[in-house]
Amino acid sequence: MARFAIKKQHVPIIASTALLILIFAAGSLRYTGFFSLQVLLNLLIDNAFLLIVAVGMTFVILSGGIDLSVGSVIALTTMLSAALIEQAGWPPAVVIPLVLALGTSMGAGMGAIIHYYRIQPFIVTLAGMFLARGLCFVISINAITIKDPFYVTMAQTRVPIPGGNFISISVIIALAVLAAAIWLAHFTRFGRCVYAIGGNEYSALLMGLPVGRTKVLIYAFSGFCSALAGVVFTFYMLSGYGLHALGLELDTIAAVVIGGTLLTGGVGYVFGTFLGVMLQGIIQTIISFEGTLSSWWTKIVIGVLLLLFILLQRLLSSRGEVREA
Amino acid sequence: MQEREPLLVMSDIHKAFPGVQALSGVHFRLFPGEIHALMGENGAGKSTLIKVLTGVYPADRGEIRLEGRVIQPHSPLEAQMLGISTVYQEVNLCPNLSVAENILIGREPRRFGRIRWKAMNEEARRLLEERLHLRIDVTRPLGSYSVAIQQLVAIARALNISAKVLILDEPTSSLDRGEVEQLFSVMRKLREDGLAILFVTHFLDQVYEVSDRITVLRNGRLIGEHLTENLPRLELVSQMIGKELKELEELPKEESRVADWAEKTLEAVGVGRKGSVEPFDLGIGKGEIVGMAGLLGSGRTEAARLLFGADRADQGRFVMSGEDTVIHSPRQAIDKGIAFCSENRKTEGIIDELSVRENIIAALQASQGWFRALSRKRQEELADEYIRALNIYPPNPEIPVKNLSGGNQQKVLLARWLLTHPKLLILDEPTRGIDVGAKAEIQKLILSLAREGMSVLFISSELEEVLRISHRIAVMRDRRKVSEIAGEDISRERVMKAIAGG
């Protein structure tokens, strides 16, 4: 492979980047007002919560697992926040740490069940998904609107950046999570252990890596990210509702896979997930700019993209196998 | 070689598993700067000994001393910390991580919790180059390298952790000739560095090529420890198999072996598969029983799998009834009248939950296609017929086959294939794990099938058996067919010499 300047493991990321640029260029040519920094920034504003969950999901998928509970945990977070603040009158300074702790411990619990009882992550997190979604409706069947001044401030504050554009506070949170996750994945023992588990869990164990602890931490981290995404989502929607973020787990998985992470684990980059989220966002933007298309077209395009990326990965990995033989 | 202080001493090791005494009173020593081969057939206790040493199992009795101190590792990890590392045949590393990470993960150089990639790559590169003379790009994923390189990386990881004792458990099984050479030169280098290396292999040539000392185990007992130069090959083989050379000519001659077997049922010409079996010629005449002898891992099963198409031959050709033919899959082999009773009765043959009847008709039904079902009545007739013919006990076609003894299960499997009226029947260890009476019955059955004109390829680890019923014996060693002995020439000594080679 030395003849090529591009390393094989970077191909999916390069493909995602190229696609992102291509779509942005196409949109800019086709629609007036598309070619602006603010359009890109809006991608971030509208998808901050998705980016945060997807980052957590990236670790889960890198380790060879899956977390289906993320959408429900977001819904539960919005619901619990809204109920505690609006109905119980608790201050946000208590509520936010509480919901974050709750999401984290729920994730850790699922991770522990997955590891110590050797149950497939799919089933455990599916149970978690139903549990969290059901709990929302125990709190209330209806949506609860949030009028708390702190939440309203967080929702409406525009952080100006040079050039007359702006982002939201949620974007800052999301980017901070992204940066921390990149550090975590590539420069800490925890991160490398995640990759090792995704490569071969048994080997990781034999190499003396703390497999059990790492797996629990992975799901705890994903739970934390979901809860944080839930908080950000609450800022975005200013309401708590049991039907919020319905099916979001699948959008999240799609974003991670389009970002070049292998579903079988062990291969991928956190930054790729960022690109995956941006791609989903830009497709949505294009379709809303088009005006005549229904928003379901987003799903269709995402579906096609997902398929293409999985085929690309298959192609790359099978070529690798042939070379080994 | 002068006697030095051994680095590691295992004394009077006992280990029992339910129903089996795996090790009884085994002594074992490892010297620094020596390559020590641990030899023995299947079930001799090699792997149990290694597992006791590396803390996978605790010993029931006995003591392990490393550099004079008593040690009691409770896990492979603890053993590693003490300086005992193992590299297995199947590389236990992560193919998705870079070579450098695989060597150093868990002990990466860090600063304030941040992994220093540059320093890590540098250290890995230095380690591979200085200790193993291996120059590769350490930033590439491990999976992009050959198994041989991956093994060297595994060794490098072991060396980096500790390295007083290095255990290589069948490291050469999946390597080709050149790769084995590379591994050996690394082993010699490490020996010079003063490491004690425990080498387990089935290849006799390799033992004599690289080892300094040999310990032979048989049935969980220590048979002997010898300097390699003082132990002739034949003596080694006889120690491993457990038969004295003087027991020679005592086998009863079966009928005279005269027929010339001119009409070949199947002829393999230069058939081989890279990394599995070197090209060999083998013809099996109509009504002939060809025995295949050799130590475990000598390529017996691999050769049989090629003939059946279970593995695809990548060179050579097959001739059946005078015509060139292709055998690319078991399906084709079955269509051409070849049947294969595999050595793994449990995993590859018998379907535990199904009844004796269903097990017996499985292959016939498969060859007819599932849409032309055999009538229940026909099934029962066939099952009854073969239960009678093979003396399957209990003679009840409707009980689940898992309730039968090993010998009777084997007969059910045999019945399954006989039902398809094969021209060539390949039997891989048909008598393993069954009692003496059942063994004799199966042998008798094979002889009578051959008299009726069926060709049989008979593979067995038990030399007596092969000697007793074969008309001709093909001997395998180190994945090569090394010799063919026929008729009057068949004798225990000749076969053993061929197995030992050298």
Interface residues (C-beta under 8 A of the other chain):
Chain A: M1 A2 K8 Q9 W183 H186 F187 T188 R189 R192 C193 Y195 A196 G198 G199 N200 Y202 S203 A204 L206 M207 G208 L209 G266 V267 G320 R323 E324
Chain B: P76 L77 Q80 N92 L93 C94 P95 N96 L97 E101 I105 G106 E108 R110 G113 R114 I115 D137 R140 P141 G143 S144 Y145 S146 R157
